């Protein structure tokens, strides 16, 4: 079986997409679970939604920082 030169690029892209997905979903899931738990303990109904949005903001921030780090690293490689 011949090795294709684009295999490395495809796998690297899939790994990057997976990393972005995990970076986005983990804070959302954790904050949602924390808000749900608090709502159950306190008998309220607003912590779940509030914590969900806080998790979404944290996830977007993480993805932005990761993308910026990758972009800056790529620019640094191009200059060298």
N, C-alpha and C positions, 0 to 999 in steps of 0.2 A: 504494500500500500504506500503510495507516494505521499510525502508530506507537502502540504500546500503552504505557501508563504503567508496566506491570509489567516490561517488557523490561529496563530498567536493573537492577531488583532481581534478576531471574533471572540475568542475566549476572554481576552482582556476587557472587551466591551461588555460582555455578559457579566463578568465579575463586577465591573463598575456599576452597571444597572442594579445588580443585586445589592451592592453596598449602599447605593442611594436609597433603595427600597427599605432596607433594614434600618438605615439611619433615620428615615422618615417615620416608619411605622412603630418602632420600639417606644419612643417618647409618647406617641399618641396612645398606644395600648396601655402603657404603665400609668399615665395620668388619668385615662378613662377608668381604669380599674381602681385607682386610688379615690377618684371622685365617687364612683359607684359604692365603694366600701364606706366612705364617709356618709353618703346619703342614706345608706342602710342603717348605720350606727346612730345617726342624728335624727333620722326621720324627715330629712329635707329632700328637695328635688332639684336643686340648682348646682350642686357641686359637680355632678357628672358632666354637665354641659360646659361649665366654666373650666374645669380641669381638662376636658377634651380640647378646648380651644387653646389653652396654655400649652398642652402637649403638641398641638399642631404648629403653634408658633415656634416652639423649641425644635421641632422636626425640620421646619423650613429653615431655621437658623443653622442647624447642623448641615443640611444639604447645601446651603449657600456657602458655608465655610469650607466644606469638602470640595465643592466645585471650584471655589476660588483658589484653594491650595493646589488642586490639580492643574488649573489654568496657569497659575504662577509658576509652577514647576515646569510645565511645558514651555512657557516663554523663556525660562532660564536655560532649558536644554537647547532651544533654538538659537539663543545668543552665543552659546559656547561652541 
